[in-house]
Each structure stands twice: as C-alpha cells, then as structure tokens.
Amino acid sequence: MLGRHHGLPDRRRRPPRTDPATFVATSAPLCIDEYQKAPIVLDAIKSELNRDGQPGRFVLAGSARHDSLPSSAQALTGRLSPLTV
C-alpha cells in the first residue's frame, strides 16, 4: 500500500500548525517526520484514530523521546506503539 510522506506542503494541503485536521485526514499511511516540532498534530491524529482506528495509518518519526515531550504531546497514549532505533 502506498502512503504519503509530508515535507513541505503543496497547494492542496495547509501546514499542520494552521490546519492539523486537514493535514492528517487520509486513509493512506502518512509519515510525519519531526512531529515534535508541531505537537498540535497529535490531537488531530487522535481524532482521526477515534473516527477510524485502523492500525498503521500514521508513522511518526522524530528526534525526541515521546515520553520527554510536554503533556500536550501525550494525546496518543494507548494508541501508540513506540519503536526506538
């Protein structure tokens, strides 16, 4: 299954800080790199997973440990399977 990787947004997408719900609205797998730089996207992902909890829809990569982020970034507790590399 093909997915998307978000770097710079194109004309059809707004940056995650201005419209996180639209940014994550997809049925294809979506990889978001450096998610800790825009933790607001985690609440949008939580809403998407509440709507459709199919595993594997989102891959979050970052340079910070998830458990070291502010409490607002803990939105995905119970919906996250961390993988340390």
C-alpha positions as CSV (number, residue, x, y, z in Angstrom):
1,M,0.0,0.0,0.0
2,L,1.4,3.4,-1.0
3,G,1.3,6.2,1.5
4,R,2.4,9.8,1.8
5,H,5.4,11.5,3.4
6,H,4.9,15.1,4.4
7,G,7.7,17.5,3.9
8,L,6.8,20.9,2.5
9,P,3.0,21.2,2.0
10,D,1.7,21.6,-1.6
11,R,-1.2,23.8,-2.6
12,R,-3.8,21.2,-1.6
13,R,-2.5,21.0,2.0
14,R,-2.1,23.5,4.7
15,P,0.8,23.3,7.1
16,P,0.0,21.2,10.2
17,R,0.1,24.2,12.5
18,T,-2.6,26.1,10.7
19,D,-4.9,23.2,9.8
20,P,-3.9,19.9,11.5
21,A,-7.2,18.1,10.9
22,T,-6.9,18.5,7.1
23,F,-3.2,17.7,7.2
24,V,-3.8,14.3,8.7
25,A,-7.1,13.4,7.0
26,T,-6.2,10.4,4.9
27,S,-6.9,6.7,4.6
28,A,-3.4,6.0,3.2
29,P,-0.4,5.6,5.6
30,L,1.0,9.0,6.5
31,C,4.6,9.5,7.7
32,I,5.2,12.7,9.6
33,D,8.9,13.4,10.4
34,E,9.9,15.6,13.3
35,Y,6.3,15.6,14.7
36,Q,7.6,17.1,18.0
37,K,8.0,20.4,16.2
38,A,4.2,20.6,15.8
39,P,2.6,18.7,18.7
40,I,-0.8,20.1,17.7
41,V,-0.9,17.5,15.0
42,L,-1.1,14.8,17.7
43,D,-4.6,15.9,18.7
44,A,-5.7,15.8,15.1
45,I,-4.3,12.3,14.7
46,K,-6.1,11.2,17.9
47,S,-9.4,12.5,16.4
48,E,-8.7,10.6,13.2
49,L,-7.9,7.4,15.1
50,N,-11.1,7.8,17.1
51,R,-13.0,8.0,13.8
52,D,-11.1,5.1,12.2
53,G,-8.8,3.1,14.4
54,Q,-7.2,1.0,11.6
55,P,-3.6,0.3,12.7
56,G,-0.7,1.6,10.6
57,R,-2.3,4.8,9.4
58,F,0.4,7.0,10.8
59,V,4.1,6.7,11.2
60,L,5.6,9.4,13.4
61,A,9.3,10.0,13.4
62,G,11.3,12.4,15.5
63,S,14.5,13.3,17.2
64,A,13.0,13.5,20.7
65,R,11.7,10.7,23.0
66,H,7.9,10.8,23.1
67,D,7.8,10.5,26.9
68,S,10.0,13.5,27.3
69,L,7.6,15.9,25.4
70,P,5.2,18.2,27.2
71,S,2.0,16.7,28.5
72,S,0.0,18.1,25.5
73,A,2.1,15.7,23.3
74,Q,0.7,12.7,25.3
75,A,-2.5,12.7,23.2
76,L,-1.8,9.3,21.7
77,T,-1.4,7.4,25.0
78,G,-2.9,3.9,24.3
79,R,-2.8,4.4,20.6
80,L,0.9,4.5,20.1
81,S,3.5,1.7,19.6
82,P,6.9,3.2,20.1
83,L,9.9,1.9,18.3
84,T,13.4,3.0,19.4
85,V,16.0,3.0,16.7
